Amino acid sequence: MTGIPPVALLSILVLLVVLAVDVWVYADAKKRLSQGEQVSVSLGALRVESPEAWFLGCLILWVVFFPLYLTATRRNPFGRSSG
């Protein structure tokens, strides 16, 4: 009785969760852009501002871009823009 090893199942599950989060980031960034609230971050010469760029960034380097997206979308408690 051979089946898929538990480690492989766990890896697949993690990949599916990361992909689902990437799709959510894209959808959220697109919704914010349609409402006139562009999510953008500058990292030196690199500027991430389109929903597609956020999706690709999260897809390629999730551990960096997903927390960066969450930080960029956090609202200022004083209602003023921070930049």
Backbone hydrogen bonds in HBPLUS format (Angstrom, degrees):
<---DONOR---> <-ACCEPTOR-->    atom                        ^
c    i                          cat <-CA-CA->   ^        H-A-AA   ^      H-
h    n   atom  resd res      DA  || num        DHA   H-A  angle D-A-AA Bond
n    s   type  num  typ     dist DA aas  dist angle  dist       angle   num
A0008-ALA N   A0005-PRO O   3.01 MM   3  5.39 122.4  2.36 107.8 121.5     1
A0009-LEU N   A0005-PRO O   3.12 MM   4  6.53 157.4  2.17 153.4 160.3     2
A0010-LEU N   A0006-PRO O   2.91 MM   4  6.12 157.2  1.96 149.2 155.2     3
A0011-SER N   A0007-VAL O   2.96 MM   4  6.18 155.9  2.02 144.7 151.3     4
A0012-ILE N   A0008-ALA O   2.96 MM   4  6.19 159.1  2.01 149.7 154.9     5
A0013-LEU N   A0009-LEU O   2.93 MM   4  6.14 158.0  1.98 147.0 153.4     6
A0014-VAL N   A0010-LEU O   2.92 MM   4  6.16 160.9  1.96 152.2 156.7     7
A0015-LEU N   A0011-SER O   3.00 MM   4  6.22 162.6  2.03 149.1 153.9     8
A0016-LEU N   A0012-ILE O   2.93 MM   4  6.17 154.8  2.00 149.4 156.4     9
A0017-VAL N   A0013-LEU O   2.97 MM   4  6.23 154.8  2.04 149.5 156.1    10
A0018-VAL N   A0014-VAL O   2.95 MM   4  6.19 164.4  1.97 154.9 158.8    11
A0019-LEU N   A0015-LEU O   2.92 MM   4  6.09 160.1  1.96 146.8 152.5    12
A0020-ALA N   A0016-LEU O   2.92 MM   4  6.08 154.0  1.99 142.9 150.2    13
A0021-VAL N   A0017-VAL O   2.95 MM   4  6.22 154.3  2.02 149.3 156.0    14
A0022-ASP N   A0018-VAL O   2.91 MM   4  6.18 152.3  1.99 147.3 155.4    15
A0023-VAL N   A0019-LEU O   2.99 MM   4  6.27 155.5  2.05 148.9 154.7    16
A0024-TRP N   A0020-ALA O   2.99 MM   4  6.26 150.6  2.08 141.8 150.3    17
A0025-VAL N   A0021-VAL O   2.87 MM   4  6.17 156.1  1.93 150.4 156.5    18
A0026-TYR N   A0022-ASP O   3.04 MM   4  6.33 160.7  2.08 148.2 152.8    19
A0027-ALA N   A0023-VAL O   2.95 MM   4  6.19 167.5  1.97 151.7 154.9    20
A0028-ASP N   A0024-TRP O   2.80 MM   4  5.94 163.0  1.83 155.7 160.6    21
A0029-ALA N   A0025-VAL O   2.87 MM   4  5.96 164.2  1.90 151.2 155.8    22
A0030-LYS N   A0026-TYR O   2.91 MM   4  6.05 154.6  1.98 148.2 155.6    23
A0031-LYS N   A0027-ALA O   2.93 MM   4  6.11 155.3  1.99 144.3 151.1    24
A0032-ARG N   A0028-ASP O   2.90 MM   4  6.13 163.4  1.93 151.2 155.8    25
A0033-LEU N   A0029-ALA O   2.94 MM   4  6.08 153.6  2.01 141.3 148.8    26
A0034-SER N   A0030-LYS O   2.99 MM   4  6.25 153.3  2.07 145.9 152.5    27
A0035-GLN N   A0031-LYS O   3.12 MM   4  6.39 130.3  2.38 138.7 151.7    28
A0035-GLN N   A0032-ARG O   3.08 MM   3  5.05 133.6  2.31  94.2 107.4    29
A0037-GLU N   A0032-ARG O   2.80 MM   5  5.02 159.6  1.84 153.8 146.9    30
A0036-GLY N   A0033-LEU O   3.03 MM   3  5.04 160.5  2.07 105.3 110.0    31
A0041-VAL N   A0048-VAL O   2.85 MM   7  5.32 147.3  1.96 145.2 156.1    32
A0048-VAL N   A0041-VAL O   2.85 MM   7  5.32 164.4  1.88 164.2 166.5    33
A0043-LEU N   A0046-LEU O   2.65 MM   3  5.02 170.3  1.66 161.0 164.4    34
A0046-LEU N   A0043-LEU O   3.09 MM   3  5.02 153.0  2.16 127.3 122.1    35
A0053-ALA N   A0050-SER O   3.07 MM   3  5.14 117.3  2.48  98.0 113.0    36
A0054-TRP N   A0050-SER O   3.01 MM   4  6.36 158.4  2.05 156.2 162.2    37
A0055-PHE N   A0051-PRO O   2.95 MM   4  6.16 157.2  2.00 145.3 151.7    38
A0056-LEU N   A0052-GLU O   2.93 MM   4  6.17 168.8  1.94 152.5 154.9    39
A0057-GLY N   A0053-ALA O   2.86 MM   4  5.95 160.4  1.90 146.6 152.9    40
A0058-CYS N   A0054-TRP O   2.91 MM   4  6.07 163.5  1.94 148.6 153.1    41
A0059-LEU N   A0055-PHE O   2.82 MM   4  5.98 150.5  1.91 147.3 156.8    42
A0060-ILE N   A0056-LEU O   2.88 MM   4  6.00 157.2  1.93 151.6 156.2    43
A0061-LEU N   A0057-GLY O   2.81 MM   4  5.74 165.8  1.83 152.2 157.0    44
A0064-VAL N   A0061-LEU O   3.09 MM   3  5.77 153.2  2.17 118.0 125.5    45
A0065-PHE N   A0061-LEU O   3.05 MM   4  6.21 173.3  2.06 161.7 161.8    46
A0066-PHE N   A0062-TRP O   3.02 MM   4  5.47 164.1  2.05 141.1 146.0    47
A0068-LEU N   A0064-VAL O   3.27 MM   4  6.33 149.8  2.37 139.9 148.7    48
A0069-TYR N   A0065-PHE O   2.82 MM   4  5.96 149.2  1.91 146.3 153.8    49
A0070-LEU N   A0066-PHE O   3.01 MM   4  6.32 163.8  2.04 155.1 158.9    50
A0071-THR N   A0067-PRO O   2.94 MM   4  6.13 154.2  2.01 144.2 151.2    51
A0072-ALA N   A0068-LEU O   2.88 MM   4  6.06 153.0  1.96 144.1 151.8    52
A0073-THR N   A0069-TYR O   2.97 MM   4  6.18 139.1  2.14 147.6 157.7    53
A0074-ARG N   A0071-THR O   3.37 MM   3  5.34 151.8  2.46  97.3 105.3    54
A0079-GLY N   A0076-ASN O   3.06 MM   3  5.46 167.4  2.08 116.8 120.7    55
